[in-house]
Amino acid sequence: MAVTVFLSLYTTRITLHALGSNDFGIFNVVGGAIAMLAFLNAGMAASTQRFMSFAQGAGDLSNLKIIFNVSVILHVFLAVIILIVLECAGWALFHGILKIAPERIYAAWMVYQFSIISTLFSVISVPYDAVINARENMLLFAILGVAEAICKLIIAFVIMKTKSDRLVIYGALIAILSVILMLIRASYCHSKYVECTLAPRRLFELKLFKEMTKFAGWSFLGNASSLIAGYSQGIVLNVFFGTAINAAQGIANQVSGQLGALGTTMLGALNPIIGKSEGAGNRSMTLKAAMMGSKVSFFLLVPLAVPLSVEMPFILRLWLKNPPHYAVIFCQLLLLKNLVSQLFITLSATIFAVGNIRRYQVTSSFLNLAPIVLTYVLFSFGYPPYANYLVYIGYAFALGGLMLYFVTKDCKMSPLLYLQIVIIRCVLVLFAAMGGSLLPLFFLKEGLLRFVLVIGFDVVAYTAATWLVGFSKEERKEIAAHATNARMAIGSRLLSKALVAEPLKT
């Protein structure tokens, strides 16, 4: 993830320079579907992964092949539906909604078509992502993540040199890269995992098909509403403020996405544990994993988000030289929204593991669309662009409260216990890290030295607060015990290698 973050942020700088603010903004508002692919994949894969992890936890391994084949059939049908919807939506977008200069309409339309191609392949590849998650193969995700970051950097250098329409070439190459990576995942799964056997006629069960269709349908409702809301955010900004503001939004999304990658990766490793625990009937472990997961995910984001938010003006000038207007406040507010979301990040996986998702998905779907309506109203009354992110911070609190309600209702978890174990401890760690990061601002001017000291003070305050306040006394004992066992295991392996290399002489 460290390699991926560095390469991705550097790639954004080159891409912004190569495309310019307006074309970069066009790509973010029109080709935003590509940026949302990871979200769509993760959300839809969680549905299939739930059945696979549940079957593994229950010891029903013979059912995995049937689950995989049913999932493939479901997602092929889903891809066809999405194709029809996106093409119809495209006609509306390019005939009166989007504000794009007439000479750039063709390029924007081509980028949109490339986004559709990527989306279709992304949906079809969901069963393979689910298998990789259920198998907890984080190494493959790491390798493909680094490969993708390197390829995007190469693409950025390519468009710097091209004499053709850079926006069209960039959109095409990004789409091709997405398709290739998806095909690699599918090929790997077929060669390594026995459940990835395509035989839809032989390995098919009508009862399971109905159950998975129902579950996937409710899951898709929630994911689709989130996807539409996220994509519409850029459209609403474009309608009121033009493509230049979309460039600032694109920068904020890059910073937010890269800093949130650690928490997202940890969640990918944790979801199978939650599903398998529930499949094995171990509800206490399910809830323990959910609470610890939300807390640790928050702790992973804080030491990065806090100093970067404090020094965001300096960082963006250092990174982009001439950052788009509003990029600083967009980044700061979006990072705050992400911190709020991290407080509840594992609760949706817990709801999915239990399986009663209909009411949660219907309610959350309405909630997902509410910020778009509210933002449109605020912009109509003349509110500034950053009001959009203030609305989404409130939305993050509301969605977290909704998830906490359903986990309390369906999983019998105490909300007071969650408040004590997760939310209060996380907020105290956040305040400690903020206090440490703000200290250098009182006696130093902006610059590299102050930035380094901000990070240093943040690390000291954050580390002390996390260990003393973030974790309970019992958790500290458990962590220390695991660390001791790990050191003993490493020492034992080193000693064994030394004895093999040079046997003891009598």
Backbone hydrogen bonds, N-H to C=O, Kabsch-Sander energy under -0.5 kcal/mol:
donor,donor_aa,acceptor,acceptor_aa,energy
5,V,1,M,-2.8
6,F,2,A,-2.1
7,L,3,V,-2.4
8,S,4,T,-2.6
9,L,5,V,-2.3
10,Y,6,F,-2.0
11,T,7,L,-2.5
12,T,8,S,-2.0
13,R,9,L,-1.4
14,I,10,Y,-1.8
15,T,11,T,-2.9
16,L,12,T,-2.7
17,H,13,R,-1.8
18,A,14,I,-2.5
19,L,15,T,-2.8
20,G,16,L,-2.2
23,D,19,L,-0.6
24,F,20,G,-2.4
25,G,21,S,-2.2
26,I,22,N,-2.4
27,F,23,D,-2.5
28,N,24,F,-1.8
29,V,25,G,-2.0
30,V,26,I,-3.1
31,G,26,I,-0.6
31,G,27,F,-1.5
33,A,30,V,-0.5
34,I,31,G,-1.5
35,A,31,G,-0.8
36,M,32,G,-1.4
37,L,34,I,-1.3
40,L,36,M,-2.6
41,N,37,L,-3.2
42,A,38,A,-2.5
43,G,39,F,-2.6
44,M,40,L,-2.6
45,A,41,N,-2.8
46,A,42,A,-1.4
47,S,43,G,-0.7
47,S,44,M,-0.7
48,T,44,M,-1.3
49,Q,45,A,-3.3
50,R,46,A,-1.6
51,F,47,S,-1.1
52,M,48,T,-2.0
53,S,49,Q,-3.3
54,F,50,R,-2.2
55,A,51,F,-2.2
56,Q,52,M,-2.2
57,G,53,S,-2.8
58,A,54,F,-2.0
59,G,56,Q,-0.8
60,D,55,A,-2.5
61,L,59,G,-1.3
63,N,60,D,-0.9
64,L,61,L,-1.4
67,I,63,N,-2.3
68,F,64,L,-2.4
69,N,65,K,-2.3
70,V,66,I,-2.6
71,S,67,I,-2.1
72,V,68,F,-2.1
73,I,69,N,-2.0
74,L,70,V,-2.2
75,H,71,S,-2.3
76,V,72,V,-1.7
77,F,73,I,-1.9
78,L,74,L,-2.1
79,A,75,H,-1.9
80,V,76,V,-1.7
81,I,77,F,-1.9
82,I,78,L,-2.5
83,L,79,A,-2.2
84,I,80,V,-1.8
85,V,81,I,-2.3
86,L,82,I,-2.9
87,E,83,L,-2.0
88,C,84,I,-2.0
89,A,85,V,-2.5
90,G,86,L,-2.4
91,W,87,E,-1.5
92,A,88,C,-1.4
93,L,89,A,-2.6
94,F,90,G,-2.2
95,H,92,A,-1.0
97,I,92,A,-0.8
97,I,93,L,-0.6
98,L,93,L,-2.3
100,I,98,L,-0.9
104,R,101,A,-2.3
105,I,102,P,-1.1
108,A,104,R,-2.4
109,W,105,I,-2.5
110,M,106,Y,-2.2
111,V,107,A,-2.2
112,Y,108,A,-2.0
113,Q,109,W,-2.0
114,F,110,M,-2.3
115,S,111,V,-2.0
116,I,112,Y,-1.8
117,I,113,Q,-2.0
118,S,114,F,-2.1
119,T,115,S,-2.3
120,L,116,I,-2.4
121,F,117,I,-2.0
122,S,118,S,-2.2
123,V,119,T,-2.3
124,I,120,L,-2.2
125,S,121,F,-1.7
126,V,123,V,-1.3
128,Y,125,S,-0.8
129,D,125,S,-1.8
130,A,126,V,-2.4
131,V,127,P,-1.8
132,I,128,Y,-2.3
133,N,129,D,-2.4
134,A,130,A,-2.9
135,R,131,V,-2.3
136,E,133,N,-1.3
137,N,132,I,-2.3
138,M,136,E,-1.5
141,F,137,N,-1.1
142,A,138,M,-2.2
143,I,139,L,-2.6
144,L,140,L,-2.6
145,G,141,F,-2.1
146,V,142,A,-2.2
147,A,143,I,-2.4
148,E,144,L,-2.6
149,A,145,G,-2.0
150,I,146,V,-2.3
151,C,147,A,-2.4
152,K,148,E,-2.3
153,L,149,A,-1.7
154,I,150,I,-2.1
155,I,151,C,-2.5
156,A,152,K,-2.1
157,F,153,L,-1.8
158,V,154,I,-2.2
159,I,155,I,-2.4
160,M,156,A,-1.0
161,K,157,F,-1.0
161,K,158,V,-0.9
162,T,158,V,-1.4
166,R,164,S,-0.6
169,I,165,D,-2.3
170,Y,166,R,-2.5
171,G,167,L,-2.4
172,A,168,V,-2.5
173,L,169,I,-2.5
174,I,170,Y,-2.4
175,A,171,G,-1.9
176,I,172,A,-2.5
177,L,173,L,-2.3
178,S,174,I,-2.1
179,V,175,A,-2.2
180,I,176,I,-2.5
181,L,177,L,-2.4
182,M,178,S,-1.8
183,L,179,V,-2.2
184,I,180,I,-2.2
185,R,181,L,-1.9
186,A,182,M,-2.1
187,S,183,L,-2.6
188,Y,184,I,-2.5
189,C,185,R,-2.3
190,H,186,A,-2.1
191,S,187,S,-1.5
192,K,188,Y,-1.9
193,Y,189,C,-2.4
194,V,192,K,-0.5
196,C,193,Y,-1.2
197,T,195,E,-1.9
198,L,196,C,-0.5
199,A,197,T,-0.9
203,L,199,A,-3.3
204,F,202,R,-1.2
209,F,205,E,-2.5
210,K,206,L,-2.5
211,E,207,K,-2.2
212,M,208,L,-3.2
213,T,209,F,-2.5
214,K,210,K,-2.3
215,F,211,E,-2.3
216,A,212,M,-3.5
217,G,213,T,-2.4
218,W,214,K,-2.0
219,S,215,F,-2.3
220,F,216,A,-3.1
221,L,217,G,-1.8
222,G,218,W,-1.7
223,N,219,S,-2.5
224,A,220,F,-3.4
225,S,221,L,-2.0
226,S,222,G,-1.8
227,L,223,N,-2.6
228,I,224,A,-2.9
229,A,225,S,-2.4
230,G,226,S,-2.6
231,Y,227,L,-2.4
232,S,228,I,-2.9
233,Q,229,A,-1.4
234,G,230,G,-0.8
234,G,231,Y,-0.5
235,I,231,Y,-1.3
236,V,232,S,-3.0
237,L,233,Q,-1.9
238,N,234,G,-2.1
239,V,235,I,-2.6
240,F,236,V,-1.7
241,F,237,L,-2.6
242,G,238,N,-2.0
245,I,242,G,-0.6
246,N,242,G,-0.7
247,A,243,T,-1.2
248,A,244,A,-1.2
249,Q,245,I,-2.0
250,G,246,N,-2.4
251,I,247,A,-2.0
252,A,248,A,-2.2
253,N,249,Q,-2.5
254,Q,250,G,-1.9
255,V,251,I,-2.4
256,S,252,A,-2.8
257,G,253,N,-2.7
258,Q,254,Q,-2.4
259,L,255,V,-2.2
260,G,256,S,-1.9
261,A,258,Q,-0.8
264,T,260,G,-2.2
265,T,261,A,-2.7
266,M,262,L,-2.4
267,L,263,G,-2.1
268,G,264,T,-2.0
269,A,265,T,-1.5
270,L,266,M,-1.6
271,N,267,L,-2.6
273,I,270,L,-0.5
274,I,270,L,-2.1
275,G,271,N,-2.6
276,K,272,P,-2.9
277,S,273,I,-2.3
278,E,274,I,-2.0
279,G,275,G,-2.3
280,A,276,K,-2.0
281,G,278,E,-1.3
282,N,277,S,-2.8
283,R,281,G,-1.1
286,T,282,N,-1.8
287,L,283,R,-2.4
288,K,284,S,-2.3
289,A,285,M,-2.7
290,A,286,T,-1.9
291,M,287,L,-2.4
292,M,288,K,-2.4
293,G,289,A,-2.3
294,S,290,A,-2.2
295,K,291,M,-1.9
296,V,292,M,-2.8
297,S,293,G,-2.4
298,F,294,S,-1.9
299,F,295,K,-2.3
300,L,296,V,-1.9
301,L,297,S,-1.2
302,V,298,F,-2.1
304,L,301,L,-1.0
305,A,301,L,-3.1
306,V,302,V,-2.4
308,L,304,L,-1.3
309,S,305,A,-2.2
310,V,306,V,-2.2
311,E,307,P,-2.0
312,M,309,S,-1.0
315,I,311,E,-2.5
316,L,312,M,-2.6
317,R,313,P,-1.8
318,L,314,F,-2.2
319,W,315,I,-2.7
320,L,316,L,-3.2
321,K,317,R,-1.3
322,N,320,L,-2.8
327,A,324,P,-1.8
330,F,326,Y,-2.1
331,C,327,A,-2.3
332,Q,328,V,-2.3
333,L,329,I,-2.4
334,L,330,F,-2.3
335,L,331,C,-2.2
336,L,332,Q,-1.7
337,K,333,L,-2.2
338,N,334,L,-2.2
339,L,335,L,-2.0
340,V,336,L,-1.9
341,S,337,K,-2.1
342,Q,338,N,-2.1
343,L,339,L,-0.8
343,L,340,V,-0.9
344,F,341,S,-1.6
345,I,342,Q,-0.9
347,L,344,F,-1.5
348,S,344,F,-0.6
350,T,346,T,-1.5
351,I,347,L,-2.2
352,F,348,S,-2.3
353,A,349,A,-2.2
354,V,350,T,-1.9
355,G,351,I,-1.9
357,I,355,G,-1.6
361,Q,357,I,-3.0
362,V,358,R,-2.4
363,T,359,R,-2.3
364,S,360,Y,-2.8
365,S,361,Q,-1.9
366,F,362,V,-1.5
367,L,363,T,-2.0
368,N,364,S,-2.6
369,L,365,S,-1.2
370,A,366,F,-1.0
373,V,369,L,-1.4
374,L,370,A,-2.4
375,T,371,P,-2.9
376,Y,372,I,-2.3
377,V,373,V,-2.0
378,L,374,L,-2.4
379,F,375,T,-2.7
380,S,376,Y,-1.9
381,F,377,V,-1.1
381,F,378,L,-0.5
382,G,379,F,-1.6
383,Y,378,L,-2.2
387,A,384,P,-1.8
388,N,385,P,-1.7
389,Y,386,Y,-0.7
390,L,386,Y,-1.4
391,V,387,A,-2.1
392,Y,388,N,-1.5
393,I,389,Y,-1.6
394,G,390,L,-1.7
395,Y,391,V,-2.0
396,A,392,Y,-2.0
397,F,393,I,-1.6
398,A,394,G,-2.1
399,L,395,Y,-2.9
400,G,396,A,-2.1
401,G,397,F,-2.3
402,L,398,A,-2.1
403,M,399,L,-2.5
404,L,400,G,-2.4
405,Y,401,G,-1.9
406,F,402,L,-2.0
407,V,403,M,-2.5
408,T,404,L,-2.1
409,K,405,Y,-2.2
410,D,406,F,-3.1
411,C,407,V,-1.9
412,K,408,T,-0.6
413,M,407,V,-1.0
418,Y,414,S,-2.0
419,L,415,P,-2.3
420,Q,416,L,-2.2
421,I,417,L,-3.0
422,V,418,Y,-2.3
423,I,418,Y,-1.4
424,I,419,L,-2.8
426,C,422,V,-2.5
427,V,423,I,-2.6
428,L,424,I,-2.1
429,V,425,R,-1.9
430,L,426,C,-2.3
431,F,427,V,-2.4
432,A,428,L,-2.0
433,A,429,V,-2.4
434,M,430,L,-2.5
435,G,431,F,-2.5
436,G,432,A,-2.2
437,S,433,A,-2.2
438,L,434,M,-2.0
439,L,435,G,-0.9
441,L,438,L,-1.0
442,F,439,L,-1.8
443,F,440,P,-1.0
444,L,440,P,-1.2
451,F,447,G,-2.1
452,V,448,L,-2.4
453,L,449,L,-2.3
454,V,450,R,-2.6
455,I,451,F,-2.0
456,G,452,V,-2.4
457,F,453,L,-3.1
458,D,454,V,-2.2
459,V,455,I,-2.6
460,V,456,G,-2.1
461,A,457,F,-2.5
462,Y,458,D,-3.0
463,T,459,V,-2.6
464,A,460,V,-2.1
465,A,461,A,-2.3
466,T,462,Y,-2.8
467,W,463,T,-2.1
468,L,464,A,-2.4
469,V,465,A,-2.7
470,G,465,A,-2.3
471,F,466,T,-1.4
476,R,472,S,-2.4
477,K,473,K,-1.9
478,E,474,E,-2.1
479,I,475,E,-2.7
480,A,476,R,-2.5
481,A,477,K,-2.3
482,H,478,E,-2.3
483,A,479,I,-2.4
484,T,480,A,-2.3
485,N,481,A,-2.4
486,A,482,H,-2.4
487,R,483,A,-2.3
488,M,484,T,-2.4
489,A,485,N,-2.3
490,I,486,A,-2.4
491,G,487,R,-2.7
492,S,488,M,-2.3
493,R,489,A,-2.1
494,L,490,I,-2.5
495,L,491,G,-2.4
496,S,492,S,-2.3
497,K,493,R,-2.3
498,A,494,L,-2.2
499,L,495,L,-2.4
500,V,496,S,-2.1
501,A,497,K,-2.6
502,E,498,A,-2.4
